[in-house]
Amino acid sequence: MPSRKNIILIGFMGVGKGSVAREVIKISDYISVDTDDLIESMENRTIKKIFEQEGEVYFRNLEKKISYWLENCVENTLISTGGGFFKQNNLKDIGVVVFLNSSFDKILKRIKNHPNASKKLKKRPLLKDLKKARELYKERLPEYMAVADIVIDVTDKSALECAKELLEKVKKHA
Ligand code: S3P
């Protein structure tokens, strides 16, 4: 079978990268991995604990390690990433970069409407201070846009709708 490029999903915390990835794998033959899950299993502790016990720089170094592994060892895979993973400089060598876009307020609404809202907020160290998180969003938005091959506006769309749009756009992009 010919080798197929990975799809790498980027976007701000809580935008729905995991939900979209789960729909993509239901309606295609992609399998998926998630960089945060890989880090947690490698470290045998949560992202929250890693931030508390080691700090952000340590976490970013783990992301770097994962990015080399993805580039060199992974193909035909849908890769869902943590919100800051897009800063890795080999993103384009890993696969087609798909940015899931939404406004900060819509993202916050999405998290707050979730049945596990408080858990979702607590597990993300960078969402502890919402004023700072809004600033981070503003700072990152043009950076996400700059690195994206494909942009999907997820506002008022279901995860399944986003997944279908993603697969169509990736096909056209190939
Ligand atoms: C981060 C996003 C988180 C996780 C970590 C840092 C970020 O992933 O990687 O807390 O820098 O935006 P999610 O985007 O899945 O919440």
Backbone and ligand atoms as CSV (ligand in chain L), in Angstrom:
chain,resi,resn,atom,element,x,y,z
A,1,MET,N,N,0.845,-1.200,0.000
A,1,MET,CA,C,0.000,0.000,0.000
A,1,MET,C,C,0.878,1.247,0.000
A,2,PRO,N,N,0.539,2.243,-0.873
A,2,PRO,CA,C,1.403,3.427,-0.896
A,2,PRO,C,C,1.366,4.159,0.442
A,3,SER,N,N,2.481,4.747,0.795
A,3,SER,CA,C,2.512,5.431,2.082
A,3,SER,C,C,1.689,6.713,2.000
A,4,ARG,N,N,0.926,6.988,3.021
A,4,ARG,CA,C,0.052,8.156,3.025
A,4,ARG,C,C,0.552,9.107,4.110
A,5,LYS,N,N,0.430,10.393,3.820
A,5,LYS,CA,C,0.898,11.388,4.790
A,5,LYS,C,C,0.060,11.366,6.068
A,6,ASN,N,N,0.696,11.670,7.176
A,6,ASN,CA,C,-0.068,11.858,8.412
A,6,ASN,C,C,-0.914,13.122,8.304
A,7,ILE,N,N,-1.955,13.170,9.134
A,7,ILE,CA,C,-2.702,14.421,9.320
A,7,ILE,C,C,-2.377,14.890,10.731
A,8,ILE,N,N,-1.970,16.133,10.867
A,8,ILE,CA,C,-1.641,16.623,12.196
A,8,ILE,C,C,-2.609,17.739,12.592
A,9,LEU,N,N,-3.364,17.461,13.643
A,9,LEU,CA,C,-4.439,18.376,14.083
A,9,LEU,C,C,-3.907,19.331,15.131
A,10,ILE,N,N,-4.000,20.624,14.839
A,10,ILE,CA,C,-3.552,21.612,15.820
A,10,ILE,C,C,-4.718,22.539,16.193
A,11,GLY,N,N,-4.573,23.224,17.314
A,11,GLY,CA,C,-5.611,24.171,17.716
A,11,GLY,C,C,-5.567,24.412,19.205
A,12,PHE,N,N,-6.275,25.450,19.629
A,12,PHE,CA,C,-6.222,25.859,21.036
A,12,PHE,C,C,-6.875,24.809,21.938
A,13,MET,N,N,-6.471,24.824,23.210
A,13,MET,CA,C,-7.056,23.917,24.208
A,13,MET,C,C,-8.577,23.983,24.175
A,14,GLY,N,N,-9.208,22.833,24.151
A,14,GLY,CA,C,-10.663,22.789,24.266
A,14,GLY,C,C,-11.418,23.027,22.971
A,15,VAL,N,N,-10.720,23.204,21.862
A,15,VAL,CA,C,-11.419,23.496,20.598
A,15,VAL,C,C,-12.122,22.252,20.037
A,16,GLY,N,N,-11.665,21.070,20.502
A,16,GLY,CA,C,-12.339,19.837,20.083
A,16,GLY,C,C,-11.490,18.931,19.194
A,17,LYS,N,N,-10.159,19.039,19.332
A,17,LYS,CA,C,-9.272,18.199,18.495
A,17,LYS,C,C,-9.537,16.715,18.739
A,18,GLY,N,N,-9.678,16.335,20.004
A,18,GLY,CA,C,-9.910,14.926,20.344
A,18,GLY,C,C,-11.242,14.442,19.787
A,19,SER,N,N,-12.287,15.264,19.934
A,19,SER,CA,C,-13.620,14.854,19.450
A,19,SER,C,C,-13.615,14.684,17.936
A,20,VAL,N,N,-12.973,15.622,17.239
A,20,VAL,CA,C,-12.927,15.517,15.773
A,20,VAL,C,C,-12.120,14.278,15.379
A,21,ALA,N,N,-11.004,14.049,16.055
A,21,ALA,CA,C,-10.173,12.876,15.736
A,21,ALA,C,C,-10.984,11.589,15.895
A,22,ARG,N,N,-11.773,11.517,16.959
A,22,ARG,CA,C,-12.563,10.294,17.193
A,22,ARG,C,C,-13.592,10.079,16.079
A,23,GLU,N,N,-14.141,11.173,15.524
A,23,GLU,CA,C,-15.092,11.033,14.410
A,23,GLU,C,C,-14.369,10.636,13.122
A,24,VAL,N,N,-13.185,11.233,12.897
A,24,VAL,CA,C,-12.429,10.889,11.680
A,24,VAL,C,C,-12.138,9.388,11.646
A,25,ILE,N,N,-11.732,8.836,12.782
A,25,ILE,CA,C,-11.377,7.404,12.735
A,25,ILE,C,C,-12.611,6.509,12.559
A,26,LYS,N,N,-13.781,7.035,12.951
A,26,LYS,CA,C,-15.015,6.244,12.742
A,26,LYS,C,C,-15.376,6.162,11.265
A,27,ILE,N,N,-15.100,7.240,10.507
A,27,ILE,CA,C,-15.578,7.284,9.115
A,27,ILE,C,C,-14.448,7.121,8.088
A,28,SER,N,N,-13.267,6.738,8.559
A,28,SER,CA,C,-12.161,6.523,7.620
A,28,SER,C,C,-11.326,5.350,8.152
A,29,ASP,N,N,-10.263,5.014,7.427
A,29,ASP,CA,C,-9.434,3.927,7.958
A,29,ASP,C,C,-8.184,4.467,8.667
A,30,TYR,N,N,-8.179,5.742,8.979
A,30,TYR,CA,C,-7.062,6.275,9.781
A,30,TYR,C,C,-7.108,5.690,11.182
A,31,ILE,N,N,-5.945,5.546,11.795
A,31,ILE,CA,C,-5.933,5.347,13.244
A,31,ILE,C,C,-5.373,6.632,13.844
A,32,SER,N,N,-5.606,6.839,15.120
A,32,SER,CA,C,-5.170,8.119,15.680
A,32,SER,C,C,-4.301,7.948,16.913
A,33,VAL,N,N,-3.417,8.921,17.111
A,33,VAL,CA,C,-2.672,9.026,18.372
A,33,VAL,C,C,-2.802,10.470,18.848
A,34,ASP,N,N,-2.571,10.657,20.134
A,34,ASP,CA,C,-2.697,11.986,20.726
A,34,ASP,C,C,-1.398,12.275,21.482
A,35,THR,N,N,-0.789,13.413,21.183
A,35,THR,CA,C,0.547,13.671,21.768
A,35,THR,C,C,0.490,13.761,23.302
A,36,ASP,N,N,-0.592,14.342,23.840
A,36,ASP,CA,C,-0.703,14.417,25.307
A,36,ASP,C,C,-0.820,13.018,25.918
A,37,ASP,N,N,-1.596,12.140,25.257
A,37,ASP,CA,C,-1.733,10.765,25.766
A,37,ASP,C,C,-0.393,10.043,25.727
A,38,LEU,N,N,0.375,10.278,24.644
A,38,LEU,CA,C,1.684,9.629,24.542
A,38,LEU,C,C,2.584,10.086,25.691
A,39,ILE,N,N,2.553,11.392,25.946
A,39,ILE,CA,C,3.397,11.944,27.013
A,39,ILE,C,C,2.971,11.387,28.379
A,40,GLU,N,N,1.667,11.347,28.608
A,40,GLU,CA,C,1.198,10.845,29.900
A,40,GLU,C,C,1.575,9.378,30.097
A,41,SER,N,N,1.492,8.603,29.026
A,41,SER,CA,C,1.821,7.181,29.214
A,41,SER,C,C,3.336,6.990,29.358
A,42,MET,N,N,4.116,7.802,28.640
A,42,MET,CA,C,5.576,7.699,28.790
A,42,MET,C,C,6.011,8.054,30.202
A,43,GLU,N,N,5.360,9.046,30.766
A,43,GLU,CA,C,5.744,9.574,32.079
A,43,GLU,C,C,4.982,8.899,33.224
A,44,ASN,N,N,3.933,8.160,32.856
A,44,ASN,CA,C,3.065,7.546,33.853
A,44,ASN,C,C,2.541,8.558,34.883
A,45,ARG,N,N,2.252,9.762,34.425
A,45,ARG,CA,C,1.601,10.773,35.261
A,45,ARG,C,C,0.873,11.752,34.336
A,46,THR,N,N,-0.043,12.504,34.920
A,46,THR,CA,C,-0.865,13.391,34.099
A,46,THR,C,C,-0.072,14.632,33.679
A,47,ILE,N,N,-0.597,15.321,32.644
A,47,ILE,CA,C,0.007,16.579,32.183
A,47,ILE,C,C,0.024,17.573,33.357
A,48,LYS,N,N,-1.083,17.588,34.099
A,48,LYS,CA,C,-1.197,18.509,35.238
A,48,LYS,C,C,-0.046,18.266,36.231
A,49,LYS,N,N,0.193,16.985,36.541
A,49,LYS,CA,C,1.286,16.632,37.471
A,49,LYS,C,C,2.644,17.002,36.874
A,50,ILE,N,N,2.815,16.751,35.579
A,50,ILE,CA,C,4.113,17.065,34.945
A,50,ILE,C,C,4.379,18.569,35.059
A,51,PHE,N,N,3.368,19.387,34.786
A,51,PHE,CA,C,3.533,20.849,34.918
A,51,PHE,C,C,3.863,21.210,36.371
A,52,GLU,N,N,3.142,20.608,37.321
A,52,GLU,CA,C,3.345,20.939,38.740
A,52,GLU,C,C,4.722,20.497,39.218
A,53,GLN,N,N,5.110,19.282,38.837
A,53,GLN,CA,C,6.329,18.707,39.415
A,53,GLN,C,C,7.595,19.096,38.663
A,54,GLU,N,N,7.481,19.335,37.334
A,54,GLU,CA,C,8.689,19.584,36.536
A,54,GLU,C,C,8.701,20.948,35.848
A,55,GLY,N,N,7.527,21.515,35.639
A,55,GLY,CA,C,7.452,22.810,34.958
A,55,GLY,C,C,7.220,22.667,33.461
A,56,GLU,N,N,6.900,23.802,32.828
A,56,GLU,CA,C,6.500,23.784,31.418
A,56,GLU,C,C,7.654,23.422,30.481
A,57,VAL,N,N,8.879,23.883,30.817
A,57,VAL,CA,C,10.012,23.637,29.900
A,57,VAL,C,C,10.234,22.129,29.731
A,58,TYR,N,N,10.134,21.413,30.849
A,58,TYR,CA,C,10.288,19.955,30.811
A,58,TYR,C,C,9.232,19.340,29.881
A,59,PHE,N,N,7.980,19.822,30.030
A,59,PHE,CA,C,6.888,19.312,29.189
A,59,PHE,C,C,7.161,19.585,27.708
A,60,ARG,N,N,7.634,20.803,27.411
A,60,ARG,CA,C,7.905,21.160,26.004
A,60,ARG,C,C,9.022,20.278,25.424
A,61,ASN,N,N,9.982,19.894,26.264
A,61,ASN,CA,C,11.042,18.997,25.783
A,61,ASN,C,C,10.484,17.619,25.437
A,62,LEU,N,N,9.497,17.190,26.203
A,62,LEU,CA,C,8.851,15.900,25.883
A,62,LEU,C,C,8.120,16.014,24.547
A,63,GLU,N,N,7.481,17.163,24.316
A,63,GLU,CA,C,6.796,17.367,23.035
A,63,GLU,C,C,7.809,17.307,21.889
A,64,LYS,N,N,8.974,17.883,22.120
A,64,LYS,CA,C,10.022,17.866,21.080
A,64,LYS,C,C,10.414,16.420,20.747
A,65,LYS,N,N,10.631,15.637,21.803
A,65,LYS,CA,C,11.006,14.225,21.628
A,65,LYS,C,C,9.934,13.488,20.805
A,66,ILE,N,N,8.688,13.734,21.159
A,66,ILE,CA,C,7.566,13.101,20.440
A,66,ILE,C,C,7.569,13.552,18.972
A,67,SER,N,N,7.891,14.836,18.748
A,67,SER,CA,C,7.829,15.345,17.364
A,67,SER,C,C,8.869,14.647,16.484
A,68,TYR,N,N,10.053,14.340,17.036
A,68,TYR,CA,C,11.068,13.608,16.252
A,68,TYR,C,C,10.582,12.204,15.945
A,69,TRP,N,N,9.992,11.586,16.946
A,69,TRP,CA,C,9.491,10.220,16.749
A,69,TRP,C,C,8.390,10.200,15.688
A,70,LEU,N,N,7.488,11.171,15.758
A,70,LEU,CA,C,6.400,11.226,14.768
A,70,LEU,C,C,6.971,11.387,13.366
A,71,GLU,N,N,7.954,12.284,13.253
A,71,GLU,CA,C,8.530,12.551,11.925
A,71,GLU,C,C,9.206,11.302,11.357
A,72,ASN,N,N,9.894,10.581,12.202
A,72,ASN,CA,C,10.728,9.487,11.700
A,72,ASN,C,C,10.058,8.121,11.701
A,73,CYS,N,N,9.055,7.940,12.510
A,73,CYS,CA,C,8.530,6.579,12.692
A,73,CYS,C,C,7.050,6.391,12.402
A,74,VAL,N,N,6.312,7.488,12.163
A,74,VAL,CA,C,4.854,7.336,12.079
A,74,VAL,C,C,4.356,7.738,10.688
A,75,GLU,N,N,3.463,6.913,10.128
A,75,GLU,CA,C,2.826,7.310,8.864
A,75,GLU,C,C,1.378,6.841,8.840
A,76,ASN,N,N,0.612,7.415,7.909
A,76,ASN,CA,C,-0.809,7.048,7.730
A,76,ASN,C,C,-1.654,7.269,8.976
A,77,THR,N,N,-1.268,8.205,9.795
A,77,THR,CA,C,-1.918,8.353,11.094
A,77,THR,C,C,-2.486,9.757,11.285
A,78,LEU,N,N,-3.591,9.819,11.994
A,78,LEU,CA,C,-4.168,11.103,12.388
A,78,LEU,C,C,-3.588,11.441,13.761
A,79,ILE,N,N,-2.874,12.551,13.818
A,79,ILE,CA,C,-2.187,12.900,15.066
A,79,ILE,C,C,-2.871,14.114,15.694
A,80,SER,N,N,-3.458,13.877,16.843
A,80,SER,CA,C,-4.086,14.979,17.567
A,80,SER,C,C,-3.039,15.519,18.544
A,81,THR,N,N,-2.945,16.845,18.666
A,81,THR,CA,C,-1.835,17.402,19.460
A,81,THR,C,C,-2.329,18.280,20.604
A,82,GLY,N,N,-1.458,18.475,21.596
A,82,GLY,CA,C,-1.728,19.456,22.642
A,82,GLY,C,C,-1.658,20.852,22.019
A,83,GLY,N,N,-2.336,21.817,22.656
A,83,GLY,CA,C,-2.478,23.155,22.076
A,83,GLY,C,C,-1.187,23.902,21.773
A,84,GLY,N,N,-0.068,23.494,22.388
A,84,GLY,CA,C,1.188,24.204,22.150
A,84,GLY,C,C,2.145,23.428,21.257
A,85,PHE,N,N,1.724,22.254,20.829
A,85,PHE,CA,C,2.603,21.379,20.044
A,85,PHE,C,C,2.971,21.995,18.692
A,86,PHE,N,N,2.090,22.872,18.197
A,86,PHE,CA,C,2.315,23.465,16.860
A,86,PHE,C,C,3.619,24.254,16.793
A,87,LYS,N,N,4.220,24.557,17.943
A,87,LYS,CA,C,5.477,25.320,17.944
A,87,LYS,C,C,6.670,24.475,17.492
A,88,GLN,N,N,6.496,23.166,17.421
A,88,GLN,CA,C,7.596,22.301,16.953
A,88,GLN,C,C,7.948,22.673,15.522
A,89,ASN,N,N,9.268,22.729,15.240
A,89,ASN,CA,C,9.621,23.269,13.919
A,89,ASN,C,C,9.604,22.232,12.791
A,90,ASN,N,N,9.277,20.970,13.115
A,90,ASN,CA,C,9.220,19.960,12.052
A,90,ASN,C,C,7.780,19.551,11.699
A,91,LEU,N,N,6.819,20.398,12.084
A,91,LEU,CA,C,5.409,20.060,11.880
A,91,LEU,C,C,5.093,19.618,10.443
A,92,LYS,N,N,5.600,20.411,9.481
A,92,LYS,CA,C,5.307,20.129,8.070
A,92,LYS,C,C,5.953,18.826,7.593
A,93,ASP,N,N,7.025,18.421,8.283
A,93,ASP,CA,C,7.662,17.144,7.917
A,93,ASP,C,C,6.891,15.965,8.496
A,94,ILE,N,N,6.054,16.251,9.470
A,94,ILE,CA,C,5.268,15.170,10.077
A,94,ILE,C,C,4.044,14.860,9.211
A,95,GLY,N,N,3.394,15.899,8.680
A,95,GLY,CA,C,2.199,15.639,7.868
A,95,GLY,C,C,1.487,16.903,7.431
A,96,VAL,N,N,0.260,16.725,6.932
A,96,VAL,CA,C,-0.569,17.863,6.525
A,96,VAL,C,C,-1.109,18.504,7.798
A,97,VAL,N,N,-0.903,19.808,7.932
A,97,VAL,CA,C,-1.273,20.469,9.184
A,97,VAL,C,C,-2.693,21.049,9.089
A,98,VAL,N,N,-3.584,20.561,9.940
A,98,VAL,CA,C,-4.972,21.024,9.936
A,98,VAL,C,C,-5.249,21.794,11.233
A,99,PHE,N,N,-5.627,23.047,11.080
A,99,PHE,CA,C,-5.912,23.899,12.238
A,99,PHE,C,C,-7.421,23.972,12.477
A,100,LEU,N,N,-7.855,23.596,13.670
A,100,LEU,CA,C,-9.261,23.740,14.050
A,100,LEU,C,C,-9.420,25.099,14.713
A,101,ASN,N,N,-10.234,25.945,14.087
A,101,ASN,CA,C,-10.343,27.330,14.529
A,101,ASN,C,C,-11.715,27.631,15.140
A,102,SER,N,N,-11.685,28.430,16.206
A,102,SER,CA,C,-12.912,28.921,16.827
A,102,SER,C,C,-12.531,30.132,17.661
A,103,SER,N,N,-13.514,30.967,18.000
A,103,SER,CA,C,-13.164,32.129,18.836
A,103,SER,C,C,-12.906,31.657,20.266
A,104,PHE,N,N,-12.198,32.468,21.045
A,104,PHE,CA,C,-11.905,32.102,22.433
A,104,PHE,C,C,-13.215,31.922,23.216
A,105,ASP,N,N,-14.170,32.832,22.999
A,105,ASP,CA,C,-15.433,32.745,23.744
A,105,ASP,C,C,-16.205,31.465,23.424
A,106,LYS,N,N,-16.187,31.067,22.169
A,106,LYS,CA,C,-16.878,29.824,21.778
A,106,LYS,C,C,-16.180,28.606,22.393
A,107,ILE,N,N,-14.863,28.678,22.448
A,107,ILE,CA,C,-14.115,27.560,23.043
A,107,ILE,C,C,-14.480,27.430,24.524
A,108,LEU,N,N,-14.505,28.584,25.202
A,108,LEU,CA,C,-14.844,28.590,26.629
A,108,LEU,C,C,-16.259,28.055,26.851
A,109,LYS,N,N,-17.162,28.472,25.979
A,109,LYS,CA,C,-18.559,28.029,26.067
A,109,LYS,C,C,-18.625,26.502,25.899
A,110,ARG,N,N,-17.857,26.019,24.926
A,110,ARG,CA,C,-17.846,24.577,24.647
A,110,ARG,C,C,-17.376,23.801,25.880
A,111,ILE,N,N,-16.314,24.300,26.514
A,111,ILE,CA,C,-15.784,23.609,27.699
A,111,ILE,C,C,-16.810,23.675,28.835
A,112,LYS,N,N,-17.373,24.853,29.041
A,112,LYS,CA,C,-18.306,25.043,30.173
A,112,LYS,C,C,-19.597,24.243,30.002
A,113,ASN,N,N,-19.990,23.993,28.746
A,113,ASN,CA,C,-21.214,23.218,28.497
A,113,ASN,C,C,-20.996,21.720,28.604
A,114,HIS,N,N,-19.745,21.312,28.692
A,114,HIS,CA,C,-19.443,19.876,28.732
A,114,HIS,C,C,-19.854,19.293,30.087
A,115,PRO,N,N,-20.393,18.055,30.100
A,115,PRO,CA,C,-20.783,17.459,31.391
A,115,PRO,C,C,-19.620,17.367,32.397
A,116,ASN,N,N,-18.386,17.240,31.873
A,116,ASN,CA,C,-17.224,17.172,32.779
A,116,ASN,C,C,-16.441,18.487,32.793
A,117,ALA,N,N,-17.183,19.601,32.751
A,117,ALA,CA,C,-16.535,20.913,32.580
A,117,ALA,C,C,-15.418,21.183,33.597
A,118,SER,N,N,-15.699,20.923,34.873
A,118,SER,CA,C,-14.693,21.323,35.864
A,118,SER,C,C,-13.440,20.459,35.727
A,119,LYS,N,N,-13.630,19.192,35.375
A,119,LYS,CA,C,-12.484,18.298,35.149
A,119,LYS,C,C,-11.663,18.801,33.950
A,120,LYS,N,N,-12.383,19.222,32.913
A,120,LYS,CA,C,-11.718,19.693,31.685
A,120,LYS,C,C,-10.879,20.934,31.967
A,121,LEU,N,N,-11.401,21.812,32.832
A,121,LEU,CA,C,-10.663,23.029,33.167
A,121,LEU,C,C,-9.472,22.690,34.068
A,122,LYS,N,N,-9.732,21.823,35.064
A,122,LYS,CA,C,-8.686,21.490,36.051
A,122,LYS,C,C,-7.492,20.784,35.435
A,123,LYS,N,N,-7.745,19.943,34.416
A,123,LYS,CA,C,-6.623,19.149,33.884
A,123,LYS,C,C,-5.701,19.987,32.991
A,124,ARG,N,N,-6.114,21.233,32.682
A,124,ARG,CA,C,-5.304,22.063,31.784
A,124,ARG,C,C,-4.653,23.219,32.556
A,125,PRO,N,N,-3.374,23.070,32.883
A,125,PRO,CA,C,-2.707,24.094,33.699
A,125,PRO,C,C,-2.798,25.495,33.086
A,126,LEU,N,N,-2.793,25.581,31.754
A,126,LEU,CA,C,-2.780,26.896,31.113
A,126,LEU,C,C,-4.176,27.507,30.980
A,127,LEU,N,N,-5.185,26.808,31.517
A,127,LEU,CA,C,-6.540,27.394,31.531
A,127,LEU,C,C,-6.933,27.824,32.944
A,128,LYS,N,N,-5.968,27.728,33.871
A,128,LYS,CA,C,-6.257,28.075,35.272
A,128,LYS,C,C,-6.660,29.543,35.384
A,129,ASP,N,N,-5.917,30.392,34.683
A,129,ASP,CA,C,-6.179,31.822,34.698
A,129,ASP,C,C,-6.772,32.206,33.329
A,130,LEU,N,N,-8.065,32.470,33.312
A,130,LEU,CA,C,-8.737,32.666,32.023
A,130,LEU,C,C,-8.319,33.953,31.312
A,131,LYS,N,N,-7.894,34.948,32.101
A,131,LYS,CA,C,-7.426,36.196,31.484
A,131,LYS,C,C,-6.123,35.914,30.705
A,132,LYS,N,N,-5.251,35.159,31.359
A,132,LYS,CA,C,-3.982,34.797,30.695
A,132,LYS,C,C,-4.237,33.889,29.497
A,133,ALA,N,N,-5.212,32.995,29.650
A,133,ALA,CA,C,-5.523,32.065,28.550
A,133,ALA,C,C,-6.015,32.843,27.333
A,134,ARG,N,N,-6.825,33.896,27.579
A,134,ARG,CA,C,-7.324,34.720,26.467
A,134,ARG,C,C,-6.157,35.411,25.743
A,135,GLU,N,N,-5.196,35.878,26.541
A,135,GLU,CA,C,-4.003,36.526,25.954
A,135,GLU,C,C,-3.212,35.517,25.109
A,136,LEU,N,N,-3.085,34.303,25.668
A,136,LEU,CA,C,-2.355,33.247,24.965
A,136,LEU,C,C,-3.042,32.930,23.634
A,137,TYR,N,N,-4.367,32.894,23.672
A,137,TYR,CA,C,-5.137,32.633,22.451
A,137,TYR,C,C,-4.845,33.705,21.399
A,138,LYS,N,N,-4.887,34.978,21.847
A,138,LYS,CA,C,-4.653,36.097,20.916
A,138,LYS,C,C,-3.265,36.017,20.297
A,139,GLU,N,N,-2.300,35.652,21.154
A,139,GLU,CA,C,-0.909,35.562,20.693
A,139,GLU,C,C,-0.750,34.402,19.687
A,140,ARG,N,N,-1.424,33.297,19.987
A,140,ARG,CA,C,-1.224,32.100,19.153
A,140,ARG,C,C,-2.012,32.101,17.841
A,141,LEU,N,N,-3.164,32.776,17.820
A,141,LEU,CA,C,-4.037,32.662,16.649
A,141,LEU,C,C,-3.308,32.898,15.307
A,142,PRO,N,N,-2.546,34.013,15.180
A,142,PRO,CA,C,-1.846,34.209,13.897
A,142,PRO,C,C,-0.770,33.147,13.654
A,143,GLU,N,N,-0.231,32.594,14.731
A,143,GLU,CA,C,0.805,31.557,14.576
A,143,GLU,C,C,0.194,30.240,14.083
A,144,TYR,N,N,-0.974,29.909,14.630
A,144,TYR,CA,C,-1.667,28.699,14.144
A,144,TYR,C,C,-1.979,28.859,12.654
A,145,MET,N,N,-2.507,30.048,12.308
A,145,MET,CA,C,-2.893,30.321,10.922
A,145,MET,C,C,-1.689,30.184,9.988
A,146,ALA,N,N,-0.555,30.708,10.449
A,146,ALA,CA,C,0.638,30.731,9.602
A,146,ALA,C,C,1.154,29.327,9.289
A,147,VAL,N,N,0.991,28.421,10.221
A,147,VAL,CA,C,1.568,27.087,10.023
A,147,VAL,C,C,0.573,26.109,9.356
A,148,ALA,N,N,-0.712,26.511,9.314
A,148,ALA,CA,C,-1.741,25.575,8.827
A,148,ALA,C,C,-1.726,25.402,7.309
A,149,ASP,N,N,-1.879,24.161,6.852
A,149,ASP,CA,C,-2.128,23.905,5.425
A,149,ASP,C,C,-3.617,24.016,5.156
A,150,ILE,N,N,-4.410,23.622,6.145
A,150,ILE,CA,C,-5.865,23.607,6.025
A,150,ILE,C,C,-6.444,24.204,7.304
A,151,VAL,N,N,-7.470,25.070,7.144
A,151,VAL,CA,C,-8.136,25.637,8.327
A,151,VAL,C,C,-9.587,25.175,8.324
A,152,ILE,N,N,-10.059,24.705,9.461
A,152,ILE,CA,C,-11.471,24.341,9.588
A,152,ILE,C,C,-12.083,25.184,10.706
A,153,ASP,N,N,-13.109,25.955,10.340
A,153,ASP,CA,C,-13.817,26.731,11.348
A,153,ASP,C,C,-14.843,25.805,11.996
A,154,VAL,N,N,-14.653,25.518,13.270
A,154,VAL,CA,C,-15.511,24.514,13.924
A,154,VAL,C,C,-16.774,25.126,14.550
A,155,THR,N,N,-16.893,26.458,14.468
A,155,THR,CA,C,-18.014,27.154,15.110
A,155,THR,C,C,-19.362,26.604,14.651
A,156,ASP,N,N,-20.174,26.215,15.636
A,156,ASP,CA,C,-21.532,25.710,15.386
A,156,ASP,C,C,-21.584,24.489,14.460
A,157,LYS,N,N,-20.499,23.730,14.413
A,157,LYS,CA,C,-20.527,22.474,13.635
A,157,LYS,C,C,-20.325,21.311,14.603
A,158,SER,N,N,-20.927,20.171,14.274
A,158,SER,CA,C,-20.694,18.989,15.103
A,158,SER,C,C,-19.310,18.429,14.784
A,159,ALA,N,N,-18.825,17.577,15.683
A,159,ALA,CA,C,-17.510,16.958,15.452
A,159,ALA,C,C,-17.551,16.134,14.158
A,160,LEU,N,N,-18.700,15.491,13.895
A,160,LEU,CA,C,-18.812,14.681,12.684
A,160,LEU,C,C,-18.737,15.560,11.432
A,161,GLU,N,N,-19.424,16.699,11.469
A,161,GLU,CA,C,-19.359,17.627,10.318
A,161,GLU,C,C,-17.918,18.084,10.089
A,162,CYS,N,N,-17.236,18.395,11.174
A,162,CYS,CA,C,-15.828,18.837,11.052
A,162,CYS,C,C,-14.974,17.709,10.476
A,163,ALA,N,N,-15.241,16.487,10.931
A,163,ALA,CA,C,-14.456,15.342,10.466
A,163,ALA,C,C,-14.635,15.141,8.956
A,164,LYS,N,N,-15.890,15.270,8.494
A,164,LYS,CA,C,-16.154,15.096,7.055
A,164,LYS,C,C,-15.447,16.178,6.255
A,165,GLU,N,N,-15.552,17.430,6.752
A,165,GLU,CA,C,-14.899,18.556,6.066
A,165,GLU,C,C,-13.381,18.336,6.022
A,166,LEU,N,N,-12.851,17.862,7.129
A,166,LEU,CA,C,-11.404,17.608,7.205
A,166,LEU,C,C,-10.972,16.602,6.142
A,167,LEU,N,N,-11.702,15.492,6.054
A,167,LEU,CA,C,-11.299,14.447,5.105
A,167,LEU,C,C,-11.399,14.938,3.656
A,168,GLU,N,N,-12.457,15.715,3.380
A,168,GLU,CA,C,-12.598,16.278,2.022
A,168,GLU,C,C,-11.434,17.209,1.687
A,169,LYS,N,N,-11.123,18.093,2.635
A,169,LYS,CA,C,-10.063,19.075,2.382
A,169,LYS,C,C,-8.686,18.416,2.265
A,170,VAL,N,N,-8.472,17.384,3.066
A,170,VAL,CA,C,-7.187,16.683,3.014
A,170,VAL,C,C,-7.037,15.993,1.651
A,171,LYS,N,N,-8.138,15.404,1.171
A,171,LYS,CA,C,-8.125,14.714,-0.112
A,171,LYS,C,C,-7.756,15.697,-1.238
A,172,LYS,N,N,-8.388,16.882,-1.183
A,172,LYS,CA,C,-8.116,17.910,-2.210
A,172,LYS,C,C,-6.684,18.413,-2.114
A,173,HIS,N,N,-6.156,18.450,-0.899
A,173,HIS,CA,C,-4.833,19.005,-0.658
A,173,HIS,C,C,-3.730,18.071,-1.190
A,174,ALA,N,N,-4.043,16.770,-1.251
A,174,ALA,CA,C,-3.004,15.767,-1.576
A,174,ALA,C,C,-2.413,15.980,-2.974
L,1,S3P,C1,C,-1.332,22.986,26.194
L,1,S3P,C2,C,-2.456,22.290,25.797
L,1,S3P,C3,C,-2.849,21.003,26.416
L,1,S3P,C4,C,-1.605,20.288,26.975
L,1,S3P,C5,C,-0.873,21.192,27.906
L,1,S3P,C6,C,-0.391,22.483,27.237
L,1,S3P,C7,C,-1.024,24.288,25.518
L,1,S3P,O1,O,-3.467,20.168,25.434
L,1,S3P,O2,O,-0.762,19.872,25.946
L,1,S3P,O3,O,-1.718,21.471,28.996
L,1,S3P,O4,O,0.121,24.769,25.596
L,1,S3P,O5,O,-1.930,24.842,24.860
L,1,S3P,P1,P,-4.981,20.380,24.893
L,1,S3P,O6,O,-4.906,21.346,23.745
L,1,S3P,O7,O,-5.410,19.029,24.453
L,1,S3P,O8,O,-5.786,20.905,26.017
